[in-house]
């Protein structure tokens, strides 16, 4: 982990927004402008951590520019490839009382972060955005992508985390102390890191809630439906195996 640029704030932020970014020169500027406007309109303190995941384009330059313009933006470099690796680094670097994972494409409007925070949402350890529960709305998603997502979620519910309708949406809120317990346990660097963290959270007895969101499909998604689905299935089996071996269990007292 290497810092790209930093504008440190004093004291603990109320909210940390962690954004994994790999080759995001096209989408990141607009997303960061929207996030900056959101932060500046808030009365509570916010830090924004953008994790450059070994990008080959101008992503690092964009992050550095925004860190110079806004004192709440911090850039971090994570050389281990994979969204999971970038998220782990960001969540363990973050200092917020609440810590929010945010996809760089802002397929969920940033204003909906308030749905995950008091006073609108209380009494939880982890709150995950859901495109499936009542109140959620999907926009422009092709039917075949929805079907593939539901098939994978069925597998996840059967093998790892029963009851959760949408483990793979890229927007999730953690209480700070919960993130600091769970993310050191993470071993998956790829797309299935979400399942691993939620599986571990269940083993620790943390309360997980789903939050309905408005979600806008982007045809520039980086997921390869066939290859990545197979990889995620194999990783879910590994998570289950690790769980049976007690890998994610809390320390005995």
Secondary structure per residue as TSV (DSSP state, phi and psi in degrees):
chain	resnum	aa	ss	phi	psi
A	1	X	-	360.0	130.4
A	2	X	E	-134.0	136.6
A	3	X	E	-79.0	133.5
A	4	X	E	-83.1	-50.0
A	5	X	E	-159.7	149.8
A	6	X	-	-147.4	142.4
A	7	X	-	-127.7	81.2
A	8	X	-	-65.1	144.4
A	9	X	-	-107.2	153.1
A	10	X	S	-88.2	146.8
A	11	X	S	80.6	165.8
A	12	X	-	-80.7	127.1
A	13	X	-	-67.2	152.5
A	14	X	S	-72.0	-40.2
A	15	X	E	-132.3	134.0
A	16	X	E	-110.4	132.4
A	17	X	E	-110.2	117.1
A	18	X	E	-107.9	122.6
A	19	X	E	-121.2	107.6
A	20	X	E	-74.4	137.4
A	21	X	E	-139.8	120.5
A	22	X	S	-128.2	115.3
A	23	X	S	50.4	56.3
A	24	X	-	-110.5	30.1
A	25	X	T	-62.5	-27.4
A	26	X	T	-78.8	-41.3
A	27	X	T	-95.7	-28.2
A	28	X	H	-64.0	-42.7
A	29	X	H	-57.3	-47.0
A	30	X	H	-64.2	-39.7
A	31	X	H	-65.7	-42.7
A	32	X	H	-68.5	-33.8
A	33	X	H	-62.6	-43.8
A	34	X	H	-64.8	-41.2
A	35	X	H	-67.4	-40.1
A	36	X	H	-61.4	-42.4
A	37	X	H	-63.2	-40.0
A	38	X	H	-61.4	-47.9
A	39	X	H	-62.3	-44.2
A	40	X	H	-66.8	-21.0
A	41	X	T	-86.6	-5.7
A	42	X	-	-94.5	148.5
A	43	X	S	-86.9	-18.4
A	44	X	S	-92.9	162.1
A	45	X	-	-83.3	140.1
A	46	X	E	-135.5	139.1
A	47	X	E	-116.6	144.3
A	48	X	E	-118.7	117.0
A	49	X	E	-109.6	117.2
A	50	X	E	-106.9	119.5
A	51	X	E	-102.6	108.4
A	52	X	E	-76.2	113.7
A	53	X	-	-94.2	60.8
A	54	X	S	65.1	42.4
A	55	X	-	-66.9	152.2
A	56	X	S	-106.4	-2.3
A	57	X	S	-109.0	-148.2
A	58	X	S	-90.9	15.3
A	59	X	H	-55.2	-47.5
A	60	X	H	-63.1	-36.9
A	61	X	H	-65.1	-40.7
A	62	X	H	-64.1	-43.5
A	63	X	H	-61.8	-45.6
A	64	X	H	-61.2	-41.0
A	65	X	H	-61.7	-45.0
A	66	X	H	-68.8	-33.9
A	67	X	H	-65.6	-31.4
A	68	X	H	-74.7	-31.9
A	69	X	H	-80.6	-32.3
A	70	X	-	-127.1	127.3
A	71	X	T	-73.9	-9.3
A	72	X	T	-95.7	-0.4
A	73	X	E	-99.3	134.2
A	74	X	E	-130.3	134.3
A	75	X	E	-104.0	139.1
A	76	X	E	-132.5	144.4
A	77	X	E	-107.6	129.5
A	78	X	-	-123.9	112.4
A	79	X	-	-80.6	-20.8
A	80	X	S	-70.8	122.9
A	81	X	-	-73.1	139.4
A	82	X	S	130.4	139.7
A	83	X	H	-58.9	-39.6
A	84	X	H	-60.0	-42.1
A	85	X	H	-62.9	-43.1
A	86	X	H	-65.3	-42.1
A	87	X	H	-65.0	-44.5
A	88	X	H	-56.9	-46.7
A	89	X	H	-61.0	-44.6
A	90	X	H	-64.9	-43.6
A	91	X	H	-69.3	-30.8
A	92	X	H	-86.0	-16.3
A	93	X	H	-85.2	-30.4
A	94	X	-	-59.7	154.0
A	95	X	-	-121.7	1.8
A	96	X	-	-70.3	152.8
A	97	X	S	-63.2	-35.9
A	98	X	E	-121.1	142.4
A	99	X	E	-130.8	122.0
A	100	X	E	-115.0	124.1
A	101	X	E	-83.9	129.2
A	102	X	-	-134.2	121.1
A	103	X	-	-67.6	145.4
A	104	X	T	-66.8	-20.8
A	105	X	T	-83.5	-6.0
A	106	X	-	49.0	45.9
A	107	X	S	-65.4	-18.9
A	108	X	S	-105.3	122.9
A	109	X	-	-54.6	135.0
A	110	X	G	-61.2	-27.3
A	111	X	G	-60.3	-22.0
A	112	X	G	-77.3	-2.8
A	113	X	G	-55.1	-32.6
A	114	X	G	-60.8	-23.6
A	115	X	G	-66.0	-18.4
A	116	X	G	-99.0	0.1
A	117	X	S	-120.0	154.3
A	118	X	T	-60.4	146.7
A	119	X	T	-88.3	-3.8
A	120	X	T	-70.2	-30.2
A	121	X	S	-138.6	126.9
A	122	X	-	-136.7	173.0
A	123	X	S	58.4	57.4
A	124	X	-	-150.4	163.3
A	125	X	S	-105.7	-39.0
A	126	X	E	-135.8	133.3
A	127	X	E	-121.8	121.4
A	128	X	E	-111.9	136.4
A	129	X	E	-66.2	140.1
A	130	X	E	-128.9	134.6
A	131	X	S	-98.4	4.6
A	132	X	S	-115.6	-27.9
A	133	X	S	-81.1	169.3
A	134	X	T	-59.2	133.0
A	135	X	T	101.6	-16.3
A	136	X	-	-80.7	149.6
A	137	X	E	-133.8	129.9
A	138	X	E	-103.6	141.9
A	139	X	E	-124.3	127.4
A	140	X	S	70.1	17.9
A	141	X	-	-84.3	128.8
A	142	X	-	-62.7	145.6
A	143	X	H	-61.2	-36.0
A	144	X	H	-68.7	-31.4
A	145	X	H	-69.6	-36.7
A	146	X	H	-64.9	-44.3
A	147	X	H	-61.9	-43.9
A	148	X	H	-62.1	-39.9
A	149	X	H	-63.7	-39.0
A	150	X	H	-69.9	-36.0
A	151	X	H	-63.5	-46.1
A	152	X	H	-64.3	-40.6
A	153	X	H	-63.9	-35.8
A	154	X	H	-61.3	-43.4
A	155	X	H	-61.4	-44.6
A	156	X	H	-61.1	-42.8
A	157	X	H	-67.7	-35.1
A	158	X	H	-72.5	-36.0
A	159	X	H	-98.9	-35.3
A	160	X	T	-125.3	-59.6
A	161	X	-	-129.3	80.7
A	162	X	T	-60.8	144.4
A	163	X	T	97.2	-20.0
A	164	X	-	-92.7	126.1
A	165	X	S	-86.2	-17.4
A	166	X	-	-152.7	82.2
A	167	X	S	-79.1	-17.9
A	168	X	-	-100.1	-2.7
A	169	X	-	-63.1	136.6
A	170	X	S	-82.5	18.8
A	171	X	-	-123.7	117.0
A	172	X	E	-146.3	141.0
A	173	X	E	-113.4	135.9
A	174	X	E	-126.1	139.7
A	175	X	E	-65.9	143.7
A	176	X	H	-55.8	-46.0
A	177	X	H	-68.0	-26.9
A	178	X	H	-71.4	-44.5
A	179	X	H	-58.3	-39.9
A	180	X	H	-69.2	-22.3
A	181	X	H	-83.7	-40.0
A	182	X	H	-86.3	-41.6
A	183	X	G	-69.2	-25.1
A	184	X	G	-64.9	-18.4
A	185	X	G	-83.3	-13.5
A	186	X	-	-68.8	130.6
A	187	X	-	-116.8	-18.8
A	188	X	-	-86.3	122.4
A	189	X	-	-92.1	-11.4
A	190	X	S	-95.4	-154.6
A	191	X	T	-66.7	-24.9
A	192	X	T	-84.7	9.2
A	193	X	H	-58.3	-32.5
A	194	X	H	-57.9	-46.4
A	195	X	H	-63.2	-41.5
A	196	X	H	-62.1	-46.1
A	197	X	H	-64.2	-41.9
A	198	X	H	-69.4	-36.1
A	199	X	H	-61.9	-46.8
A	200	X	H	-62.4	-39.5
A	201	X	H	-60.5	-39.4
A	202	X	H	-64.0	-39.3
A	203	X	H	-65.9	-28.8
A	204	X	H	-86.6	-6.8
A	205	X	T	80.8	19.3
A	206	X	-	-75.0	147.8
A	207	X	-	-86.9	121.9
A	208	X	E	-112.1	130.3
A	209	X	E	-124.7	153.1
A	210	X	E	-104.7	140.5
A	211	X	E	-120.4	122.4
A	212	X	E	-70.1	139.1
A	213	X	-	-134.0	166.0
A	214	X	E	-89.3	130.1
A	215	X	E	-132.4	131.1
A	216	X	E	-112.9	117.2
A	217	X	-	-67.6	137.2
A	218	X	-	-113.6	127.8
A	219	X	T	-78.0	2.3
A	220	X	T	-101.4	24.3
A	221	X	-	-57.9	147.6
A	222	X	-	-93.3	2.4
A	223	X	-	-82.0	128.8
A	224	X	-	-89.4	110.9
A	225	X	H	-53.3	-45.2
A	226	X	H	-79.8	-53.3
A	227	X	H	-63.1	-48.1
A	228	X	H	-71.6	-32.3
A	229	X	H	-63.2	-41.8
A	230	X	H	-65.3	-44.5
A	231	X	H	-60.7	-41.8
A	232	X	H	-67.3	-38.2
A	233	X	H	-60.9	-45.2
A	234	X	H	-62.2	-40.7
A	235	X	H	-68.6	-34.6
A	236	X	H	-62.9	-39.8
A	237	X	H	-62.6	-39.0
A	238	X	H	-65.5	-38.6
A	239	X	H	-62.0	-45.0
A	240	X	H	-60.7	-43.7
A	241	X	H	-61.6	-45.8
A	242	X	H	-60.1	-38.9
A	243	X	H	-64.6	-42.3
A	244	X	H	-64.4	-26.1
A	245	X	T	-85.2	-1.1
A	246	X	T	82.6	15.4
A	247	X	T	-62.8	-34.0
A	248	X	T	-99.0	3.5
A	249	X	-	-68.8	144.2
A	250	X	-	-66.6	155.5
A	251	X	-	-62.9	143.9
A	252	X	-	-77.4	141.8
A	253	X	-	-106.3	360.0
